[in-house]
């Protein structure tokens, strides 16, 4: 029902929420490592230049692609297991907003993937995120 892209790969969401990918395997064209989690229920996909992040029904996030550019969210996976309502991206990082307005970031720290310096201010109440190619700004 929709197609998304990185710089060199595509991801399509089919009826029922199954994801199909193609293109450069290192840039998100190969989702075989998480294919079982992308078999159904995906409602939206977001991208950096080299990675994808899918949001499933219930707000679970699944990522794949270049691990340094957002394709690996294992460091924050527990916080992305449910409740994510939107994802924003820079060229190499993602920022997810949860139902309570908490922001969770991952990816290249130089491009917004590390919000630990302001984490207390992003713990709740964020209503929108804006991005450049290398930074995020949050509105409360």
Backbone as JSON Lines, residues from 0, in Angstrom:
{"i":0,"aa":"X","n":[0.81,-1.21,0.0],"ca":[0.0,0.0,0.0],"c":[0.85,1.27,0.0]}
{"i":1,"aa":"X","n":[2.17,1.11,0.32],"ca":[3.05,2.27,0.29],"c":[4.49,1.81,0.08]}
{"i":2,"aa":"X","n":[5.31,2.69,-0.53],"ca":[6.73,2.39,-0.74],"c":[7.56,3.5,-0.11]}
{"i":3,"aa":"X","n":[8.64,3.09,0.54],"ca":[9.56,4.01,1.22],"c":[10.96,3.76,0.69]}
{"i":4,"aa":"X","n":[11.89,4.7,0.91],"ca":[13.23,4.51,0.37],"c":[14.32,5.07,1.28]}
{"i":5,"aa":"X","n":[15.5,4.44,1.17],"ca":[16.74,5.02,1.67],"c":[17.44,5.54,0.42]}
{"i":6,"aa":"X","n":[18.74,5.8,0.49],"ca":[19.44,6.27,-0.71],"c":[19.53,5.2,-1.8]}
{"i":7,"aa":"X","n":[19.58,3.91,-1.37],"ca":[19.81,2.87,-2.37],"c":[18.95,1.62,-2.16]}
{"i":8,"aa":"X","n":[17.84,1.76,-1.46],"ca":[16.96,0.6,-1.24],"c":[15.52,1.07,-1.08]}
{"i":9,"aa":"X","n":[14.62,0.11,-1.26],"ca":[13.18,0.37,-1.1],"c":[12.59,-0.63,-0.11]}
{"i":10,"aa":"X","n":[11.51,-0.21,0.52],"ca":[10.7,-1.07,1.38],"c":[9.24,-0.78,1.08]}
{"i":11,"aa":"X","n":[8.5,-1.83,0.79],"ca":[7.08,-1.68,0.48],"c":[6.25,-2.36,1.56]}
{"i":12,"aa":"X","n":[5.17,-1.71,1.96],"ca":[4.22,-2.3,2.89],"c":[3.02,-2.77,2.07]}
{"i":13,"aa":"X","n":[2.75,-4.06,2.15],"ca":[1.65,-4.66,1.43],"c":[0.39,-4.69,2.3]}
{"i":14,"aa":"X","n":[-0.74,-5.03,1.7],"ca":[-1.98,-5.21,2.47],"c":[-1.7,-6.17,3.62]}
{"i":15,"aa":"X","n":[-2.2,-5.88,4.79],"ca":[-1.96,-6.72,5.96],"c":[-0.69,-6.37,6.71]}
{"i":16,"aa":"X","n":[0.1,-5.44,6.15],"ca":[1.28,-4.98,6.87],"c":[2.54,-5.78,6.66]}
{"i":17,"aa":"X","n":[2.59,-6.62,5.63],"ca":[3.84,-7.34,5.33],"c":[4.79,-6.4,4.61]}
{"i":18,"aa":"X","n":[6.1,-6.51,4.92],"ca":[7.11,-5.66,4.29],"c":[7.96,-6.48,3.32]}
{"i":19,"aa":"X","n":[8.19,-5.9,2.14],"ca":[9.07,-6.47,1.13],"c":[10.14,-5.43,0.83]}
{"i":20,"aa":"X","n":[11.42,-5.86,0.76],"ca":[12.5,-4.92,0.49],"c":[13.31,-5.35,-0.72]}
{"i":21,"aa":"X","n":[13.97,-4.36,-1.35],"ca":[14.89,-4.66,-2.44],"c":[15.86,-3.49,-2.57]}
{"i":22,"aa":"X","n":[16.98,-3.76,-3.23],"ca":[18.02,-2.75,-3.42],"c":[19.29,-3.15,-2.71]}
{"i":23,"aa":"X","n":[20.14,-2.18,-2.42],"ca":[21.43,-2.42,-1.78],"c":[21.22,-3.06,-0.41]}
{"i":24,"aa":"X","n":[21.71,-4.28,-0.21],"ca":[21.49,-4.97,1.07],"c":[22.04,-4.21,2.28]}
{"i":25,"aa":"X","n":[23.14,-3.5,2.1],"ca":[23.76,-2.76,3.21],"c":[23.02,-1.46,3.52]}
{"i":26,"aa":"X","n":[22.09,-1.08,2.67],"ca":[21.36,0.18,2.85],"c":[19.88,-0.05,3.09]}
{"i":27,"aa":"X","n":[19.52,-1.26,3.55],"ca":[18.13,-1.55,3.88],"c":[17.42,-2.45,2.89]}
{"i":28,"aa":"X","n":[18.11,-2.86,1.81],"ca":[17.47,-3.71,0.81],"c":[17.34,-5.16,1.22]}
{"i":29,"aa":"X","n":[17.91,-5.52,2.37],"ca":[17.82,-6.89,2.88],"c":[17.29,-6.85,4.31]}
{"i":30,"aa":"X","n":[16.07,-7.31,4.5],"ca":[15.48,-7.33,5.84],"c":[15.39,-8.74,6.39]}
{"i":31,"aa":"X","n":[16.16,-9.67,5.82],"ca":[16.04,-11.08,6.21],"c":[16.3,-11.31,7.7]}
{"i":32,"aa":"X","n":[17.11,-10.5,8.32],"ca":[17.39,-10.66,9.75],"c":[16.21,-10.37,10.65]}
{"i":33,"aa":"X","n":[15.23,-9.63,10.14],"ca":[14.03,-9.29,10.93],"c":[12.74,-9.63,10.17]}
{"i":34,"aa":"X","n":[12.86,-10.42,9.11],"ca":[11.71,-10.71,8.24],"c":[10.53,-11.29,9.0]}
{"i":35,"aa":"X","n":[10.8,-12.12,10.0],"ca":[9.7,-12.71,10.77],"c":[8.88,-11.64,11.49]}
{"i":36,"aa":"X","n":[9.54,-10.56,11.9],"ca":[8.84,-9.47,12.6],"c":[8.16,-8.51,11.63]}
{"i":37,"aa":"X","n":[8.46,-8.65,10.34],"ca":[7.88,-7.78,9.32],"c":[6.86,-8.51,8.45]}
{"i":38,"aa":"X","n":[6.45,-9.7,8.87],"ca":[5.53,-10.51,8.08],"c":[4.1,-9.97,8.1]}
{"i":39,"aa":"X","n":[3.75,-9.18,9.12],"ca":[2.39,-8.62,9.22],"c":[2.37,-7.51,10.25]}
{"i":40,"aa":"X","n":[1.38,-6.64,10.15],"ca":[1.12,-5.65,11.18],"c":[1.89,-4.35,11.08]}
{"i":41,"aa":"X","n":[2.71,-4.15,10.05],"ca":[3.44,-2.88,9.92],"c":[2.49,-1.81,9.42]}
{"i":42,"aa":"X","n":[2.5,-0.66,10.09],"ca":[1.6,0.44,9.71],"c":[2.32,1.58,9.03]}
{"i":43,"aa":"X","n":[3.65,1.73,9.27],"ca":[4.41,2.81,8.64],"c":[5.88,2.47,8.67]}
{"i":44,"aa":"X","n":[6.62,3.04,7.72],"ca":[8.07,2.88,7.67],"c":[8.7,4.26,7.56]}
{"i":45,"aa":"X","n":[9.82,4.44,8.23],"ca":[10.59,5.68,8.2],"c":[12.01,5.33,7.78]}
{"i":46,"aa":"X","n":[12.77,6.31,7.28],"ca":[14.12,5.98,6.83],"c":[15.12,7.08,7.11]}
{"i":47,"aa":"X","n":[16.37,6.64,7.27],"ca":[17.52,7.53,7.19],"c":[18.11,7.3,5.8]}
{"i":48,"aa":"X","n":[19.33,7.75,5.57],"ca":[19.94,7.52,4.28],"c":[20.27,6.07,4.0]}
{"i":49,"aa":"X","n":[20.44,5.27,5.1],"ca":[20.9,3.91,4.94],"c":[20.2,2.88,5.83]}
{"i":50,"aa":"X","n":[19.08,3.24,6.43],"ca":[18.37,2.3,7.31],"c":[16.88,2.61,7.34]}
{"i":51,"aa":"X","n":[16.12,1.59,7.72],"ca":[14.67,1.72,7.86],"c":[14.25,1.43,9.3]}
{"i":52,"aa":"X","n":[13.14,2.03,9.71],"ca":[12.49,1.74,10.99],"c":[10.99,1.58,10.7]}
{"i":53,"aa":"X","n":[10.45,0.43,11.04],"ca":[9.03,0.16,10.83],"c":[8.3,0.23,12.16]}
{"i":54,"aa":"X","n":[7.11,0.8,12.13],"ca":[6.24,0.82,13.31],"c":[5.1,-0.16,13.05]}
{"i":55,"aa":"X","n":[4.9,-1.03,14.02],"ca":[3.84,-2.03,13.92],"c":[2.63,-1.62,14.75]}
{"i":56,"aa":"X","n":[1.52,-2.3,14.53],"ca":[0.33,-2.08,15.36],"c":[0.75,-2.25,16.8]}
{"i":57,"aa":"X","n":[0.33,-1.35,17.67],"ca":[0.73,-1.39,19.07],"c":[1.98,-0.58,19.36]}
{"i":58,"aa":"X","n":[2.63,-0.09,18.3],"ca":[3.76,0.81,18.49],"c":[5.12,0.16,18.66]}
{"i":59,"aa":"X","n":[5.27,-1.12,18.31],"ca":[6.58,-1.76,18.32],"c":[7.39,-1.26,17.13]}
{"i":60,"aa":"X","n":[8.72,-1.06,17.34],"ca":[9.6,-0.62,16.26],"c":[10.54,-1.75,15.87]}
{"i":61,"aa":"X","n":[10.71,-1.94,14.55],"ca":[11.62,-2.92,13.99],"c":[12.56,-2.17,13.05]}
{"i":62,"aa":"X","n":[13.88,-2.38,13.19],"ca":[14.85,-1.67,12.35],"c":[15.72,-2.64,11.57]}
{"i":63,"aa":"X","n":[16.23,-2.16,10.43],"ca":[17.2,-2.92,9.63],"c":[17.93,-1.93,8.73]}
{"i":64,"aa":"X","n":[19.06,-2.39,8.2],"ca":[19.9,-1.55,7.35],"c":[21.23,-1.33,8.03]}
{"i":65,"aa":"X","n":[21.92,-0.26,7.67],"ca":[23.23,0.05,8.23],"c":[23.1,0.28,9.74]}
{"i":66,"aa":"X","n":[23.77,-0.56,10.55],"ca":[23.63,-0.44,12.01],"c":[24.08,0.9,12.57]}
{"i":67,"aa":"X","n":[25.05,1.54,11.93],"ca":[25.56,2.82,12.42],"c":[24.64,3.99,12.08]}
{"i":68,"aa":"X","n":[23.73,3.78,11.17],"ca":[22.84,4.85,10.73],"c":[21.38,4.59,11.09]}
{"i":69,"aa":"X","n":[21.16,3.85,12.18],"ca":[19.81,3.62,12.68],"c":[19.27,2.23,12.44]}
{"i":70,"aa":"X","n":[20.01,1.39,11.73],"ca":[19.53,0.04,11.46],"c":[19.63,-0.91,12.63]}
{"i":71,"aa":"X","n":[20.25,-0.46,13.71],"ca":[20.37,-1.28,14.93],"c":[19.86,-0.45,16.11]}
{"i":72,"aa":"X","n":[18.72,-0.85,16.66],"ca":[18.16,-0.14,17.82],"c":[18.28,-0.97,19.08]}
{"i":73,"aa":"X","n":[19.17,-1.96,19.08],"ca":[19.25,-2.88,20.23],"c":[19.56,-2.16,21.54]}
{"i":74,"aa":"X","n":[20.25,-1.05,21.5],"ca":[20.55,-0.32,22.73],"c":[19.34,0.31,23.39]}
{"i":75,"aa":"X","n":[18.27,0.49,22.64],"ca":[17.04,1.1,23.18],"c":[15.81,0.24,22.88]}
{"i":76,"aa":"X","n":[16.02,-1.0,22.46],"ca":[14.92,-1.86,22.02],"c":[13.84,-2.04,23.07]}
{"i":77,"aa":"X","n":[14.21,-2.1,24.33],"ca":[13.2,-2.25,25.39],"c":[12.24,-1.07,25.43]}
{"i":78,"aa":"X","n":[12.73,0.12,25.08],"ca":[11.89,1.32,25.08],"c":[11.09,1.46,23.79]}
{"i":79,"aa":"X","n":[11.4,0.62,22.79],"ca":[10.7,0.67,21.51],"c":[9.8,-0.55,21.3]}
{"i":80,"aa":"X","n":[9.56,-1.3,22.36],"ca":[8.76,-2.52,22.25],"c":[7.27,-2.24,22.09]}
{"i":81,"aa":"X","n":[6.82,-1.05,22.47],"ca":[5.4,-0.69,22.35],"c":[5.24,0.81,22.57]}
{"i":82,"aa":"X","n":[4.13,1.35,22.08],"ca":[3.75,2.72,22.39],"c":[4.31,3.8,21.5]}
{"i":83,"aa":"X","n":[5.08,3.47,20.47],"ca":[5.62,4.5,19.59],"c":[4.52,4.97,18.63]}
{"i":84,"aa":"X","n":[4.36,6.27,18.53],"ca":[3.32,6.84,17.67],"c":[3.88,7.48,16.4]}
{"i":85,"aa":"X","n":[5.15,7.92,16.43],"ca":[5.76,8.55,15.26],"c":[7.27,8.43,15.34]}
{"i":86,"aa":"X","n":[7.91,8.43,14.19],"ca":[9.36,8.42,14.11],"c":[9.8,9.53,13.16]}
{"i":87,"aa":"X","n":[10.88,10.19,13.52],"ca":[11.48,11.24,12.71],"c":[12.91,10.84,12.43]}
{"i":88,"aa":"X","n":[13.52,11.42,11.39],"ca":[14.88,11.02,11.06],"c":[15.73,12.18,10.6]}
{"i":89,"aa":"X","n":[17.03,12.01,10.85],"ca":[18.06,12.83,10.22],"c":[18.68,11.95,9.15]}
{"i":90,"aa":"X","n":[19.84,12.31,8.64],"ca":[20.49,11.48,7.64],"c":[20.94,10.14,8.2]}
{"i":91,"aa":"X","n":[21.25,10.09,9.52],"ca":[21.84,8.88,10.09],"c":[21.3,8.5,11.46]}
{"i":92,"aa":"X","n":[20.17,9.04,11.87],"ca":[19.62,8.72,13.19],"c":[18.1,8.84,13.17]}
{"i":93,"aa":"X","n":[17.48,8.16,14.14],"ca":[16.03,8.21,14.31],"c":[15.68,8.77,15.68]}
{"i":94,"aa":"X","n":[14.51,9.39,15.78],"ca":[13.91,9.82,17.05],"c":[12.46,9.35,17.05]}
{"i":95,"aa":"X","n":[12.1,8.55,18.04],"ca":[10.74,8.05,18.16],"c":[10.03,8.79,19.27]}
{"i":96,"aa":"X","n":[8.77,9.12,19.04],"ca":[7.93,9.74,20.06],"c":[6.91,8.7,20.5]}
{"i":97,"aa":"X","n":[6.82,8.52,21.81],"ca":[5.89,7.54,22.37],"c":[4.6,8.22,22.8]}
{"i":98,"aa":"X","n":[3.61,7.42,23.16],"ca":[2.27,7.93,23.5],"c":[2.29,9.0,24.59]}
{"i":99,"aa":"X","n":[3.21,8.87,25.55],"ca":[3.28,9.84,26.64],"c":[4.19,11.02,26.33]}
{"i":100,"aa":"X","n":[4.71,11.08,25.1],"ca":[5.59,12.18,24.71],"c":[7.05,11.95,25.03]}
{"i":101,"aa":"X","n":[7.41,10.74,25.46],"ca":[8.82,10.42,25.66],"c":[9.49,10.3,24.3]}
{"i":102,"aa":"X","n":[10.75,10.75,24.2],"ca":[11.52,10.64,22.97],"c":[12.63,9.63,23.17]}
{"i":103,"aa":"X","n":[12.8,8.74,22.2],"ca":[13.85,7.73,22.21],"c":[14.65,7.91,20.92]}
{"i":104,"aa":"X","n":[15.98,8.03,21.03],"ca":[16.81,8.2,19.85],"c":[17.82,7.07,19.7]}
{"i":105,"aa":"X","n":[18.23,6.82,18.46],"ca":[19.28,5.84,18.17],"c":[19.86,6.15,16.8]}
{"i":106,"aa":"X","n":[21.06,5.62,16.56],"ca":[21.76,5.86,15.31],"c":[23.05,6.6,15.57]}
{"i":107,"aa":"X","n":[23.55,7.31,14.58],"ca":[24.81,8.03,14.68],"c":[24.69,9.16,15.7]}
{"i":108,"aa":"X","n":[25.49,9.12,16.78],"ca":[25.42,10.17,17.79],"c":[25.68,11.57,17.23]}
{"i":109,"aa":"X","n":[26.51,11.68,16.21],"ca":[26.82,12.98,15.61],"c":[25.66,13.55,14.8]}
{"i":110,"aa":"X","n":[24.65,12.73,14.56],"ca":[23.48,13.16,13.78],"c":[22.18,13.07,14.57]}
{"i":111,"aa":"X","n":[22.29,13.14,15.9],"ca":[21.09,13.14,16.74],"c":[20.75,11.81,17.38]}
{"i":112,"aa":"X","n":[21.58,10.79,17.2],"ca":[21.27,9.47,17.73],"c":[21.51,9.29,19.21]}
{"i":113,"aa":"X","n":[22.05,10.3,19.87],"ca":[22.3,10.22,21.31],"c":[21.73,11.47,21.99]}
{"i":114,"aa":"X","n":[20.63,11.29,22.71],"ca":[20.0,12.44,23.39],"c":[20.25,12.39,24.89]}
{"i":115,"aa":"X","n":[21.25,11.62,25.32],"ca":[21.47,11.44,26.76],"c":[21.73,12.76,27.49]}
{"i":116,"aa":"X","n":[22.29,13.74,26.83],"ca":[22.55,15.02,27.48],"c":[21.3,15.81,27.82]}
{"i":117,"aa":"X","n":[20.19,15.5,27.18],"ca":[18.92,16.2,27.45],"c":[17.79,15.21,27.73]}
{"i":118,"aa":"X","n":[18.14,13.99,28.07],"ca":[17.14,12.93,28.25],"c":[16.08,13.3,29.28]}
{"i":119,"aa":"X","n":[16.46,13.99,30.34],"ca":[15.48,14.37,31.36],"c":[14.42,15.31,30.79]}
{"i":120,"aa":"X","n":[14.78,16.12,29.82],"ca":[13.84,17.05,29.21],"c":[12.98,16.39,28.12]}
{"i":121,"aa":"X","n":[13.35,15.15,27.74],"ca":[12.62,14.43,26.7],"c":[11.88,13.22,27.26]}
{"i":122,"aa":"X","n":[11.77,13.15,28.58],"ca":[11.16,11.99,29.23],"c":[9.64,11.94,29.05]}
{"i":123,"aa":"X","n":[9.02,13.07,28.78],"ca":[7.56,13.11,28.59],"c":[7.16,14.47,28.03]}
{"i":124,"aa":"X","n":[5.99,14.51,27.43],"ca":[5.39,15.78,27.03],"c":[5.8,16.33,25.68]}
{"i":125,"aa":"X","n":[6.62,15.65,24.92],"ca":[7.01,16.15,23.6],"c":[5.84,15.93,22.64]}
{"i":126,"aa":"X","n":[5.51,16.96,21.88],"ca":[4.38,16.88,20.96],"c":[4.81,16.8,19.5]}
{"i":127,"aa":"X","n":[6.03,17.25,19.19],"ca":[6.5,17.2,17.81],"c":[8.03,17.22,17.8]}
{"i":128,"aa":"X","n":[8.59,16.66,16.73],"ca":[10.03,16.66,16.5],"c":[10.27,17.27,15.12]}
{"i":129,"aa":"X","n":[11.3,18.08,15.02],"ca":[11.72,18.65,13.75],"c":[13.17,18.24,13.53]}
{"i":130,"aa":"X","n":[13.57,18.12,12.26],"ca":[14.93,17.64,12.02],"c":[15.6,18.38,10.87]}
{"i":131,"aa":"X","n":[16.94,18.42,10.96],"ca":[17.79,18.81,9.84],"c":[18.47,17.53,9.38]}
{"i":132,"aa":"X","n":[19.52,17.62,8.61],"ca":[20.21,16.41,8.21],"c":[21.04,15.82,9.34]}
{"i":133,"aa":"X","n":[21.29,16.62,10.4],"ca":[22.15,16.11,11.46],"c":[21.72,16.47,12.89]}
{"i":134,"aa":"X","n":[20.5,16.96,13.07],"ca":[20.05,17.33,14.42],"c":[18.53,17.26,14.53]}
{"i":135,"aa":"X","n":[18.09,17.08,15.78],"ca":[16.66,17.1,16.09],"c":[16.34,18.27,17.01]}
{"i":136,"aa":"X","n":[15.12,18.76,16.93],"ca":[14.59,19.74,17.87],"c":[13.22,19.23,18.3]}
{"i":137,"aa":"X","n":[12.96,19.28,19.61],"ca":[11.69,18.79,20.14],"c":[10.84,19.94,20.63]}
{"i":138,"aa":"X","n":[9.52,19.84,20.43],"ca":[8.58,20.84,20.93],"c":[7.74,20.2,22.01]}
{"i":139,"aa":"X","n":[7.59,20.94,23.1],"ca":[6.77,20.46,24.2],"c":[5.55,21.36,24.33]}
